[in-house]
């Protein structure tokens, strides 16, 4: 594709695919972080959440 930079079509395709895969992983990670943040706020930020936490995880 670009003799000056030594880029081939196969390399460019691989880079694009990796970028798309990385973007998808980042979206999934963001969803996980938001879920953890919501649960932490609930369990440790309210009396009801504290009680639910004790009920749910107290028997460990």
C-alpha positions as CSV (number, residue, x, y, z in Angstrom):
1,X,0.0,0.0,0.0
2,X,2.7,2.5,1.0
3,X,6.2,1.6,-0.1
4,X,7.6,4.6,1.8
5,X,6.3,3.3,5.1
6,X,6.5,-0.4,4.3
7,X,2.8,-0.9,5.0
8,X,1.0,-3.7,3.3
9,X,-2.7,-4.2,2.9
10,X,-2.5,-7.3,5.2
11,X,-0.7,-5.3,7.9
12,X,-3.2,-2.4,7.6
13,X,-6.1,-4.9,7.9
14,X,-4.6,-6.5,11.0
15,X,-4.1,-3.1,12.6
16,X,-7.7,-2.1,11.9
17,X,-9.0,-5.3,13.3
18,X,-6.9,-4.9,16.4
19,X,-8.2,-1.4,16.9
20,X,-11.8,-2.6,16.6
21,X,-11.1,-5.4,19.0
22,X,-9.5,-3.0,21.5
23,X,-12.5,-0.6,21.2
24,X,-14.9,-3.4,21.9
25,X,-12.9,-4.5,24.9
26,X,-12.8,-0.9,26.2
27,X,-16.6,-0.6,25.9
28,X,-17.1,-3.9,27.8
29,X,-14.6,-2.8,30.5
30,X,-16.5,0.5,30.9
31,X,-19.7,-1.4,31.5
32,X,-18.1,-3.6,34.1
33,X,-16.6,-0.6,35.9
34,X,-19.9,1.2,36.0
35,X,-21.6,-1.9,37.4
36,X,-19.0,-2.3,40.1
37,X,-19.3,1.4,41.0
38,X,-23.1,1.2,41.2
39,X,-22.9,-1.9,43.4
40,X,-20.3,-0.4,45.7
41,X,-22.3,2.8,46.1
42,X,-25.4,0.7,47.0
43,X,-23.7,-1.7,49.3
44,X,-21.4,0.8,51.1
45,X,-23.3,4.0,50.6
46,X,-26.6,3.2,52.2
47,X,-28.0,1.6,55.3
48,X,-30.2,-0.8,53.3
49,X,-27.3,-1.7,51.1
50,X,-25.1,-2.4,54.1
51,X,-27.8,-4.8,55.4
52,X,-28.2,-6.4,52.0
53,X,-24.4,-6.9,51.8
54,X,-24.3,-8.6,55.3
55,X,-27.2,-10.9,54.2
56,X,-25.7,-11.7,50.9
57,X,-22.1,-12.2,51.9
58,X,-22.2,-12.7,55.6
59,X,-22.0,-16.5,55.4
60,X,-18.7,-16.6,53.6
